[in-house]
Amino acid sequence: MARCHVAAALAGAAFSLLVVLQLVSTFGLPQLDFLRLRYGGTAWNSPFSQVPINPTVPGPHVLGHETLYLLGVGKADITGPVVEINMMGYADPNQVGSGLRQRLYSRAFIVGHVDKPDDRFVYLVLDTQSGDTAVRYGILQGLQELGQEYEVYGQRNVAVTGTHSHSGPGAWLNYLLPQITSKGFSKQSYRAIVDGALLSIRRAHESLAPGHLSVGSIDINDANINRSPYAYLANPAEERDRYESDVDKTLTMLKFSRADDGKNTGVLTWFPVHGTSMLGNNTLITGDNKGVAAHLFEQSVRKAGDAVDGFVAGFSQANVGDTSPNVLGAYCEDGSGEQCNFEDSTCGGRNEPCHGRGPFFRVKDRGAASCYEIGLRQFLGAKALYESMEGIGTPVRGPAVKSMHTFKDLSKYSFPHPNGSIVTTCPAALGYSFAAGTTDGPGAFDFKQNNTGSPNANPVWSVVSGFLREPSEEQKACHHSKPILLDVGEIENPYLWTPNVVDIQLLRVGQLVIIVSPGEATTMAGRRWKEALKKEAEISSLTDEEPIVVLGGPANSYTHYIATEEEYGIQRYEGASTLYGPHTLNAYINLTVGYLPYLGTKATSQPAPGPSPPIYINESLSFITGVAFDRAPFFKSFGDVLSDAAVSYRPGGIAEATFVGANPRNDLRQEATYAAVEKFIKPGVWIPHKDDSDWSLVFRWKRTSSVLATSEVTITWELEEDTEPAIYRLRYFGASKTPVTGSIVDFEG
C-alpha cells in the first residue's frame, strides 16, 4: 500500500460558498413553469441551454392499472482484459490496452406485463463498441442454462445494444473483419462480456416488482455535432428544413419507479453521440462519454431519498452514425490550424492530419478531459429532465408489452421502393472511403472520403482488393455509386468477414416503440426510420395514445452503417460503410413496418425465425498469446511499493504510487477492483473511498522485462477539488502467475 495524506485548507468551504453565490449572481436561480425548465442564464458550468420538451399532460393524476408494469433493473461488471489486447473501435493494431480508467458495465432493463409472464423484454446497454452476433448467442445460451425461471427470455425479447465506446478491449466479435486488428478472437474478452451481461439480467430479474414508467425528452445543444455535414446536405432541402439541426439534439428518457413506495429504480435514455471522445492514441479502458454520464447519474442519486440503492442509469445510443463528440469541429493538425476541407475532410489533399476537436482538445491527455465534459453535459441534461419529470412526466400507458425478432438475409432482399420500383439489397461490401476513416479517427495511407465512381486512391489498393476477392460486375452495379474496396459479404475464407444475416427486432411497451437497430443509422436515416414506424403505428391504431418511437443501437449483429440513399451517393465514410448497398435503409424500414403488427396488443404469434447466422466462437482464429508467468524483481515481492506517494496534497493535485506488478490478465477482477483509495478512520480501520470504477482513479500497467517477466503498476489519483481533508492510502490488488505450475496467486499492495 502507499500513503497519500491529503491536506486541504480550511478556507475551502468558505471559498465554495463564494463560488455558489457567484454562480447564482451570474446565472440566476432556475425558473420553473409547468412543463418547461428555464434558466435565466446558462445551465450549471456547461455552455448550453437544456429545455425539457415533455408532451403536455394533465396535472396531478392517480396512476391506475393501465400504467402498471413488471419492472426490473440490474448492473454488472463486463470489464475484460485491460492490457495486451487491441482496443475495439478505431481498428488500429497499435492501440493496445495498457490499463484502466473506468470499469465497463452491462446495464439491464426488464419491462413486463404484470399478468402475462411471457410478455416482457430485456434491453441491455453494454459499455462496448456494439452488440454482436456471438455475444448475443452466448447470452441467450446462458439464459437457457439458468433454468426454467429464465425460459421466458429468448430470441424474440432480448436486445443487446452497445454504447459505441471506442476505448474498450476488443477480440470478442463474431466475424473476421473486426478480428484482424485484434489478432483474432479472445475467449477471455468474450466471456467477460457474456458473463457480466448474464449477471446484470439475473439482478434485474431478481428485482422485478410492479411499477410505473414515464417518458420525457430534453434538448442538449452542445454534446454532439455532425461530422459529415457535406453528406447530410445531399438530403432534400425540404426535408432538412423540417429540422433545426443536422444532428438530433433530443435526449429521450424512460423512467422506472416502484409502485409500492414510489421510489425510482432507474432511467434508460437515448441520445446520439459517438463514443470517440477518447482519442485513437488512448490505451486506457473506459466507457467513453456515455460511461461517464451513467456513472455520474448513478452517483448523483446514491443518497437521494426518492431512489433505491441499486439505481441503474443506462445511456443508450440512438441514430449515432454521423455524430461526433468533438464539438469544436475538425481542423488540420499540420501546423496550418485551418479547418479541414468541407467535402472530403482533407488537409492539403491528405486525410491523416484532419482531426475533430473536443471541448478540451488543447489538454494533452488523449481525450480524457473532453470525454468527461461530453459525459457531464449528457448527465446534466438527463438529470434536469429527471427532476422535472417528478409528478409531470408522461405516463406510459396501455396493457401491451410486446417484442418481435427475426433474422433476415440482406444479401438479396427484394422489396418495393417508395418510388414504386422493385429494388434489391446486395451482399455486404465496403467502399474505399471506409478506409479513409472519419474526423474522429482518420485512416492511414492515402484514402479519402467522398470517393465515388473511379476511386481516387493508389492503384495498388485495387490490386490488393482484387487479391482478396474481385467483385463481380453484378455486385459492382448493385453497390453503385460505391467503389468496392472489400467485397466482405462474399469472402468466406477462412470464415465470413461480416454478416449478411442480420437481426430485425422491435420492442413495445404501451405507446413506446423501440427500434433495435443492428447498425449505426445516420441522423436523417434515423429520422426517416422513426417517422415511418410512427406513421404506420398511427394508421394501424397500434397504440391508444400517440406513439413515441425511439431508436437504439448498434445492437445484436453489428452491421456497420445505415445511410440515406442521398448520403450513400456522396460516399463519405458513413455511405461507404453502409454494407448492403444504397437501399439498406429502405430495406430496414420496409421490414420493420411490415413486422409492426406483431407488436399489436392482441398479437400472440411471431414471424418465422429466418436463417440462423453462423457462430464462430469455437472456429475463430487467434494469435493472441497468453500470460506465460510473472516474476518480481530480485529482492522484491509482488505488491511492494517502488515509488511512494508524497506526504500531502492539496485538492486538485495528483497522487501517484508505483508497485511491483503482475499481468492483469491473470484475474480480470470483475465485481472487484485493481486499484483503491482507502480513507483512515482510526488505527487499524480504513474504509473504501474510491475504486477503479471512478474516473479519477487510474490504473496503469507496464511490462519492464519480457525476458524476466517483470512488470510495474502505477496508480494515479486525480484529486477532486472537493476532496475532504483526511488521511488516505493507495491500494493495489493483483494476481501473479507462477512459473512451471501456472497457478494464480492473489496479492495486495
PyMOL commands that set and color helices and strands:
alter all, ss='L'
color gray80, all
select helices_A, chain A and resi 12-27+65-67+133-145+148-150+176-180+187-206+229-232+237-240+288-300+368-388+432-436+460-468+473-479+488-490+523-539+565-570+573-576+584-599+664-666
alter helices_A, ss='H'
color red, helices_A
select strands_A, chain A and resi 2-6+31-33+36-38+51-52+68-77+83-88+96-100+105-112+120-126+158-162+168-169+209-219+225-226+250-258+264-270+284-285+307-316+323-324+330-332+354-356+394-395+401-409+414-416+422-424+430-431+484-486+501-509+512-516+520-521+548-552+561-562+641-643+648-649+654-661+675-682+685-691+697-705+710-718+726-737+744-748
alter strands_A, ss='S'
color yellow, strands_A
deselect
rebuild
show_as cartoon
